[in-house]
C-alpha cells in the first residue's frame, strides 16, 4: 500500500481499492489509479453488487452490458496505437501482405488479452467485495479493502452467513474457470451475477 501510494499519490483507501481490483499486482494497480474508466467500472460494479437483490433478470443483463462496455473503454487507446503502428508498418514494408497479416494477428492477440484482463478485473472487484462482506459478518470490518462501500458491505455482511459468502465466492471461481475456457465474457459475467444474486436472496 505504501509503495503504491508513493508511486501514484493515492491515499490508503484508494490504494486498497486499486490493489483489490488489480489482484494485488502493483503495476496494474498504479494504472488503475490513473485510469478513470477502470475506476468507473469498479464503482458501477460495487453499486450493482449492493443492489443485486432488488434487480430482476433484465436489470442484471443490462448491468452486465454496461460493466463490459466500461471495462472495454481503456482499449480505445490501444486501438489507436495499433492503427498508428499498422500505418507505419505498411509505409515501411510497402504493404507486404504476409508481414501485415502477422502484425494484425499480433495486435488481435494483444487486444484479446487486454480485454480479458478487464473482465478479470471485474471478477477481482467482485471477489474483494464478497470477502469484505464475509469479514464484516465476522466483525472484522477493519480488514475491508473497499472501505468506501463500508455501509453497504456491513449491511450485506450482517445478513450473509459464512457458508453463503463462500458459495458466492465460488461463483467467482467458476467464472474464472469459464473465462479460461474461452467462454463468452458476457455470458460469464451474467452467470456470475445471477449466481451471486441467488445467494444474496437466500443469505443463510
VEXZA-403051 format. One record per residue: residue in three letters; x, z, y of N, C-alpha, C in turn. Coordinates in steps of 0.001 Angstrom, whole numbers, padded with zeros to 6 digits, always signed. Example, Ala and Ser with C-alpha at 12.3 -4.5 7.8 and 13.67 -1.06 7.14 Angstrom:
BEGIN
ALA+013190+007800-005690+012300+007800-004500+013200+007800-003300
SER+012850+007080-002250+013670+007140-001060+012900+007870+000030
//
This chain:
BEGIN
UNK+000841+000000-001202+000000+000000+000000+000876+000000+001253
UNK+001911+000855+001228+002812+000921+002368+003527-000397+002612
UNK+003978-001035+001525+004680-002323+001654+003760-003374+002237
UNK+002529-003430+001744+001575-004415+002250+001278-004154+003722
UNK+001159-002896+004084+000934-002550+005487+002077-003002+006376
UNK+003304-002820+005880+004473-003263+006649+004507-004782+006796
UNK+004093-005480+005749+004127-006943+005753+003055-007546+006659
UNK+001892-006901+006711+000727-007523+007354+000174-006748+008543
UNK+000553-005478+008675-000040-004645+009714-001390-004086+009322
UNK-001799-004275+008060-003091-003782+007593-003071-002261+007476
UNK-004203-001626+007831-004345-000195+007621-004535+000109+006146
UNK-004537+001383+005799-004610+001777+004386-005876+001259+003709
UNK-007028+001389+004369-008282+000944+003757-008276-000559+003517
UNK-007818-001324+004513-007769-002779+004368-006761-003190+003302
UNK-005659-002459+003216-004656-002767+002198-005203-002524+000802
UNK-005955-001448+000636-006566-001161-000662-007540-002268-001070
UNK-008354-002716-000125-009308-003795-000391-008562-005061-000799
UNK-007511-005393-000060-006755-006614-000335-006087-006561-001705
UNK-005495-005437-002038-004830-005306-003332-005830-005368-004478
UNK-007008-004789-004280-008046-004854-005315-008482-006301-005531
UNK-008694-007028-004444-009130-008418-004548-008061-009289-005183
UNK-006802-008970-004889-005685-009783-005375-005176-009334-006737
UNK-005855-008399-007364-005427-007943-008677-004091-007234-008650
UNK-003761-006631-007498-002528-005870-007382-001306-006704-007046
UNK-001478-008006-006853-000349-008891-006536-000129-008877-005022
UNK+000986-008340-004592+001211-008087-003167+001193-009385-002355
UNK+001821-010438-002857+001872-011697-002102+000473-012257-001871
UNK-000367-012201-002893-001743-012695-002742-002541-011756-001837
UNK-002252-010463-001924-002941-009504-001061-002589-009759+000401
UNK-001335-010085+000675-000917-010394+002045-001638-011626+002559
UNK-001787-012626+001698-002516-013841+002078-003990-013514+002316
UNK-004535-012612+001498-005927-012187+001650-006149-011572+003034
UNK-005234-010721+003450-005362-010051+004752-005466-011068+005880
UNK-004761-012185+005741-004681-013175+006822-005652-014347+006646
UNK-006534-014287+005629-007446-015413+005371-008888-014957+005561
UNK-009485-015359+006659-010848-014919+006989-011834-015259+005887
UNK-011748-016465+005335-012742-016908+004351-012669-016074+003076
UNK-011471-015652+002690-011355-014818+001490-011968-013444+001739
UNK-011753-012912+002923-012380-011624+003247-013892-011783+003344
UNK-014356-012915+003869-015803-013168+003944-016416-013204+002548
UNK-015729-013864+001619-016228-013942+000240-016310-012552-000372
UNK-015280-011744-000151-015285-010376-000678-016409-009559-000067
UNK-016582-009643+001252-017612-008855+001924-019011-009266+001466
UNK-019209-010559+001285-020512-011028+000800-020753-010535-000626
UNK-019714-010577-001461-019864-010164-002851-020222-008692-002967
UNK-019574-007822-002202-019902-006396-002336-021331-006122-001862
UNK-021811-006920-000894-023210-006755-000483-024155-007232-001589
UNK-023778-008306-002252-024583-008797-003381-024638-007744-004482
UNK-023494-007183-004828-023449-006174-005896-024308-004968-005544
UNK-024245-004526-004300-025030-003364-003884-026528-003651-003922
UNK-026908-004914-003767-028327-005251-003732-028847-005958-004965
UNK-028058-005999-006029-028433-006784-007216-029786-006390-007800
UNK-030056-005100-007838-031296-004670-008490-032542-005103-007723
UNK-032384-005476-006462-033518-005948-005668-033644-007468-005687
UNK-032750-008144-006393-032739-009606-006421-033518-010144-007614
UNK-034225-011254-007391-034804-011956-008533-033811-013020-008994
UNK-034191-013762-010027-033277-014742-010594-032817-015785-009594
UNK-033733-016273-008768-033382-017285-007777-032393-016726-006756
UNK-032594-015462-006373-031661-014817-005432-030243-014798-006005
UNK-030142-014484-007296-028823-014417-007935-028173-015798-007964
UNK-028962-016824-008280-028429-018188-008307-027958-018615-006921
UNK-028758-018308-005915-028387-018660-004537-027121-017924-004109
UNK-027045-016635-004455-025873-015837-004086-024618-016375-004765
UNK-024753-016775-006016-023607-017337-006737-023094-018588-006047
UNK-024018-019475-005678-023621-020694-004987-022907-020400-003679
UNK-023426-019442-002947-022805-019074-001664-021414-018495-001874
UNK-021267-017625-002870-019976-017000-003139-018925-018036-003533
UNK-019322-018989-004355-018368-020013-004774-017998-020932-003614
UNK-018946-021196-002734-018624-022000-001550-017614-021269-000670
UNK-017825-019973-000483-016873-019186+000310-015499-019138-000351
UNK-015501-019027-001675-014231-018959-002401-013455-020264-002306
UNK-014179-021366-002088-013511-022682-002030-013023-023039-000633
UNK-013437-022315+000395-013050-022667+001766-011530-022732+001941
UNK-010747-021775+001385-009295-021868+001574-008681-023142+000996
UNK-009417-023833+000122-008894-025062-000471-008856-026209+000530
UNK-009595-026079+001627-009626-027162+002616-008235-027452+003163
UNK-007468-026409+003442-006106-026602+003949-005227-027292+002907
UNK-005424-026913+001651-004651-027535+000581-004992-029020+000460
UNK-006267-029356+000583-006673-030757+000505-006054-031573+001632
UNK-006004-031012+002821-005376-031709+003946-003886-031931+003693
UNK-003239-030918+003117-001817-031061+002795-001612-032143+001748
UNK-002519-032183+000765-002436-033215-000272-002590-034612+000324
UNK-003524-034756+001250-003740-036062+001871-002487-036537+002612
UNK-001880-035621+003364-000667-035967+004101+000474-036301+003138
UNK+000571-035531+002066+001607-035754+001061+001436-037120+000395
UNK+000185-037483+000120-000097-038761-000522+000229-039934+000409
UNK-000132-039788+001672+000169-040843+002647+001677-041052+002770
UNK+002408-039953+002848+003867-040045+002956+004465-040675+001700
UNK+003934-040282+000563+004419-040820-000714+004194-042327-000794
UNK+002990-042768-000431+002663-044189-000531+003490-045019+000457
UNK+003759-044439+001624+004588-045146+002599+006018-045292+002089
UNK+006495-044277+001374+007870-044286+000871+008023-045170-000357
UNK+007024-045165-001248+007136-045901-002515+006505-047284-002458
UNK+005796-047573-001370+005112-048858-001300+003850-048896-002139
UNK+003341-047705-002475+002071-047641-003205+002196-047919-004686
UNK+003350-047608-005281+003530-047775-006725+002438-047041-007485
UNK+001700-047798-008299+000519-047222-008951+000875-046087-009900
UNK+001965-046241-010657+002346-045198-011609+002746-043913-010920
UNK+003585-044054-009883+004043-042868-009158+002893-042212-008405
UNK+002003-043034-007844+000859-042492-007102-000071-041733-008030
UNK-000311-042290-009222-001178-041614-010193-000575-040272-010606
UNK+000739-040242-010803+001395-038990-011193+001221-037932-010112
UNK+001360-038339-008846+001189-037391-007748-000259-036908-007667
UNK-001203-037830-007816-002619-037448-007764-002960-036484-008888
UNK-002409-036716-010073-002653-035810-011202-002081-034428-010912
UNK-000895-034393-010317-000262-033110-009959-001118-032365-008932
UNK-001603-033089-007928-002432-032478-006904-003745-031955-007486
UNK-004308-032708-008405-005560-032276-009038-005360-030985-009818
UNK-004236-030896-010535-003945-029669-011295-003767-028477-010360
UNK-003082-028717-009251-002870-027642-008279-004193-027192-007669
UNK-005063-028148-007342-006361-027816-006754-007220-027034-007742
UNK-007200-027462-009002-007971-026768-010040-007476-025337-010216
UNK-006147-025176-010219-005568-023835-010384-005929-022931-009215
UNK-005862-023470-007999-006195-022665-006820-007675-022312-006800
UNK-008528-023245-007225-009959-022954-007271-010238-021855-008290
UNK-009551-021914-009403-009705-020885-010437-009264-019525-009899
UNK-008190-019507-009108-007729-018254-008513-008812-017639-007627
UNK-009556-018498-006902-010635-017994-006061-011732-017334-006868
UNK-012057-017901-008027-013080-017320-008899-012568-016007-009495
UNK-011307-015993-009898-010716-014759-010436-010752-013654-009380
UNK-010547-014036-008122-010598-013042-007051-011996-012423-006959
UNK-013038-013220-007135-014397-012685-007155-014554-011675-008294
UNK-013952-011984-009426-014020-011067-010567-013235-009787-010281
UNK-012083-009934-009633-011295-008741-009270-012091-007808-008367
UNK-012765-008393-007380-013574-007594-006453-014701-006901-007206
UNK-015368-007644-008078-016465-007068-008862-015974-005908-009718
UNK-014849-006122-010374-014281-005085-011237-013912-003840-010429
UNK-013303-004037-009265-012895-002886-008456-014119-002129-007953
UNK-015190-002868-007595-016418-002224-007124-017048-001383-008240
UNK-017087-001937-009446-017664-001198-010579-016810+000017-010947
UNK-015500-000146-010885-014618+001008-011156-014829+002102-010110
UNK-015046+001683-008874-015332+002659-007822-016641+003389-008092
UNK-017641+002642-008573-018921+003282-008906-018738+004304-010019
UNK-017931+003941-011010-017635+004867-012098-016912+006104-011559
UNK-015938+005898-010680-015199+007021-010099-016120+007917-009277
UNK-017001+007294-008497-017931+008077-007667-018862+008910-008538
UNK-019295+008319-009653-020170+009052-010570-019481+010223-011230
UNK-018148+010152-011273-017360+011244-011873-016771+012158-010792
UNK-017346+012078-009577-016898+012908-008446-015423+012684-008112
UNK-015005+011411-008178-013613+011078-007846-013588+010044-006726
UNK-014432+010258-005708-014550+009288-004615-013257+009128-003818
UNK-012354+010089-003935-011096+009975-003198-010227+008832-003739
UNK-010577+008311-004914-009779+007231-005511-010345+005844-005215
UNK-011398+005753-004420-012054+004471-004185-011107+003442-003577
UNK-011215+002212-004069-010469+001099-003486-011261+000457-002345
UNK-012586+000508-002459-013464-000126-001470-014106+000947-000589
UNK-013288+001605+000202-013763+002742+000984-014798+002339+002032
UNK-014732+001099+002489-015696+000654+003489-017100+000536+002908
UNK-017206+000564+001578-018502+000489+000900-018858+001821+000251
UNK-018267+002896+000747-018433+004211+000109-019906+004586-000099
UNK-020748+004378+000943-022145+004815+000835-022844+004117-000320
UNK-022735+002777-000373-023404+002020-001437-022817+002356-002802
UNK-021497+002535-002856-020848+002853-004127-021276+004227-004630
UNK-021309+005212-003735-021713+006551-004163-023181+006592-004573
UNK-024018+005798-003897-025440+005735-004270-025596+005135-005657
UNK-024843+004089-005938-024905+003467-007268-024268+004370-008309
UNK-023126+004957-007963-022431+005824-008899-023240+007034-009317
UNK-024093+007519-008421-024933+008681-008749-025946+008354-009831
UNK-026321+007097-009945-027315+006672-010928-026693+006119-012202
UNK-025457+005670-012098-024824+004920-013178-024075+005856-014121
UNK-024470+005851-015383-023741+006655-016361-022403+005995-016663
UNK-021492+006762-017219-020177+006213-017562-020311+005076-018565
UNK-021183+005238-019551-021353+004193-020564-021938+002924-019949
UNK-022850+003082-018991-023416+001908-018314-022347+001209-017477
UNK-021520+001983-016792-020450+001395-015995-019490+000606-016873
UNK-019206+001134-018044-018314+000435-018974-018956-000861-019468
UNK-020283-000825-019691-020979-002056-020091-020885-003096-018983
UNK-021058-002659-017756-020967-003589-016628-019557-004159-016516
UNK-018561-003312-016689-017176-003775-016634-016867-004761-017749
UNK-017517-004581-018895-017298-005528-019994-017851-006907-019648
UNK-018846-006952-018748-019378-008238-018297-018320-009012-017512
UNK-017506-008284-016764-016421-008935-016022-015364-009440-016996
UNK-015045-008641-018004-014069-009071-019011-014564-010320-019736
UNK-015856-010345-020048-016437-011535-020692-016322-012749-019781
UNK-016559-012538-018494-016471-013647-017533-015050-014193-017476
UNK-014074-013310-017514-012675-013769-017505-012382-014625-018738
UNK-012882-014201-019891-012652-014972-021118-013328-016344-021036
UNK-014539-016371-020510-015246-017654-020392-014511-018599-019450
UNK-014014-018039-018347-013284-018879-017398-012001-019416-018037
UNK-011324-018571-018813-010107-019002-019501-010395-020120-020495
UNK-011624-020129-021024-012028-021178-021968-012579-022404-021246
UNK-012373-022432-019916-012769-023582-019082-014282-023778-018997
UNK-015026-022690-019125-016462-022761-018867-016684-022973-017371
UNK-017733-023692-017020-018052-023981-015620-018100-022686-014803
UNK-017389-022682-013663-017277-021463-012849-018629-020963-012377
UNK-019519-021872-012012-020856-021471-011560-021576-020697-012663
UNK-021516-021224-013880-022188-020561-014999-021546-019213-015309
UNK-020230-019147-015191-019515-017906-015478-019935-016804-014508
UNK-019935-017112-013212-020272-016098-012209-021751-015735-012295
UNK-022612-016728-012507-024044-016443-012678-024266-015464-013822
UNK-023672-015756-014978-023858-014891-016153-023350-013481-015880
UNK-022207-013379-015210-021645-012069-014882-022604-011260-014006
UNK-023129-011898-012967-024037-011177-012061-025342-010810-012748
UNK-025870-011699-013581-027097-011376-014313-026867-010211-015267
UNK-025720-010210-015954-025417-009117-016881-025297-007785-016138
UNK-024615-007808-014988-024447-006568-014209-025790-006109-013657
UNK-026609-007055-013216-027936-006683-012714-028752-005988-013805
UNK-028643-006482-015035-029373-005858-016148-028907-004426-016361
UNK-027592-004205-016311-027056-002855-016475-027516-001941-015344
UNK-027414-002423-014115-027807-001596-012975-029302-001304-012979
UNK-030081-002190-013612-031514-001946-013726-031849-000865-014722
UNK-030943-000644-015673-031094+000448-016665-029765+001212-016707
UNK-029498+002006-015669-028150+002553-015458-027754+003705-016376
UNK-028600+004053-017309-028258+005147-018219-027977+004634-019613
//
